């Protein structure tokens, strides 16, 4: 588990316990629900914002600021998570033995046959902007990302649209898979 994930989880559990009034079961449930939504955002943020670097297989390439909101009675009433990408150049260029953001490998390795057809992603396609695809990491689990997206309220059709747009944008920006005609890459 990432250090920042563990730290975030520990702090939220602490605030959930401290901020929930012992006489208010509803306040405790609200705090738990807020904590769970923030924790569910981690796999999504890691997929879209982490990459394999020379020093770390799951290196965060983004910053995250979590603001927990408390009322006058110090009960947790909400939270806001702000993220910002620290390393936009990683999409176009990686050092040798490094990889691009996890989500691209997850899509290539985890898409079903039906999704591959829908997203025009040939089985075994290789991309110059996805180096070292032969490396298999724990972070390559597409199902974990998709499940976390469901918990955050991003339904399957919306997810499919996100992945379809991501695939098309990458074809436009970085080119088609090796051996694929340009007109097929943009479908």
N, C-alpha and C positions, 0 to 999 in steps of 0.2 A: 504494500500500500504506500502511496506517495506520502511524504512527510506533510505536505500542505493539506492533503486530504485527511490524514489522521488528526492534524492540529485542528482543522475546521470542525471535524466530527466531535472531537473532545470538547471544544469550546461551545458548540451548539448544544451538546448534551448537558453541559454545566449550566448554561443559560436556561435551557428548558426546565431543568430541575429547580433552579433558584427562582426563575421568573414565574413559575406556575404556583398559584396559591393552593395550599393544601385543602382549602375548602371549596375550590373550584375545579371540578373534574373537566369542565368545558375548556377552561384556560389551559389546562395541561394538554388536552387533546389538540388544541390549536397550536400550541408550541411544538408538539410532536409532529404535526402535519407540516408546519413550516420547516422544521429541521429536515424531515424526509424529502421535501421538495428540493431543498438546497443540495442535499446529498445525492439525489437523483440527477441533478444537473452535472455532477462530476464526470460520469462516463461520456456524456455528450461533449462537454468542454474539452476533455482529454482527447477524444477522437478528432475533433476539429482543431485543437490547439496544441497538441503534443506531437513530438517526433522522436525518432531514434537518432541520437547524436553519438559522437565518439565516447563521451563520458557516461551516458545514461540512455537506456533503452526507452524510457518514457519521460523524456525531458520536456518540461512545460515551456512552451514558446509564447505564453500569454501571461498576463497578470490578472489577478482576481481580487476584487474588493467586496467583502460581504458586510452589509450594514444590517444589523438586527434592530428592529424597532420595538420599543417598549412603551407601555402607557405609564401614567403617573404612579400606578401601583407596582411598577417594575415587572409587569407581565408582558411576555412576548406577544406582539400583535401582528407582526409582519417582518418581512426581510426584503432587501434589495441586493442583487448581485450585479456588479459591473465588471465586465471583462474587457480587456484590450489586448490586441495582438502585438507582441513585441518584435516579431521577426517575420515580416511580410515577405522578405526575399527568399525564405525557405521554399516557398511554392515553386519558384523558378530555378533555384540553384542550391545544391547541397554539396558539402565536402564529400570526398570519396569515403566509402564505408558508412555514410550517414543515409538516412531515409527522409522522405517527405512526410507530411502530416499523416497520422495513423488512418484517418478516414478513407483516404484513397486506396490504401492496401486492404482495408476492411471491405470496401465495395468490391474490389477486384477478386478477393479471396472468398467473400461470404455471400455474394449475390446468388440467388437461386437461378435455375435455368430460365424460368419465366421472367425474372427481373432482368437477366442479361439480355433477353430478347426485347423487353420493353425499353431498356436503356441503351440498346445497340452496343452492347459490350461483349465482344466475342470471347469465348472461353480461351484462356491462355494468352490473351492479348498482352503485349508488352508496350510500355511507354517510356520514352527517353527521360521524362520528368519524374518517373518513379524508379529511382535506382534501388538496387539490392532487393528485388521482390522475393528472391529465394529465401531470405531470412524470415523465419517465423517467430513472432513474438506473442507473448500473452496478450498484448494490446491489440492484436489483429482480430479480436472477437467482435464481429459485426452484430451478432445477436444481442450482446450486452448493450451496445449503443442503441439499437432499435428498441429494446425493452425500456431503457431509460427514457427515450423519446416518448414512448407511450405513457409512461408515468408522469411525464411533464405536460401531457395533454396534446402531443403531436401525433395525430392518428396516422394509420398506415397509408392512406391515399396521400396525405400531406408529406409524409416521409418519402414516398415514391417520387413525388414532384421535386422535393429537395435533391434527391440523389440523381434524378434525371437532369435537372438543371445543372448540377455540379458536374456531371459527366459531359454535357454539351459545352459548358463554359471552358472546361479544361481542354476539350478538343479545339475550340476556337483560339484559346490563348497559347497552348503548347503544341498543338498538332495532334494528328491522328495516331492510332496505335500503329506499330511498325507493320508495313505491308497492307494497310487498309486505305482504300481510295478516299480522297478528301470528301467527296459527296456523301459517302457512307458514314464518315465520322460526325457529320453535322446533323444526321437524321434524328 
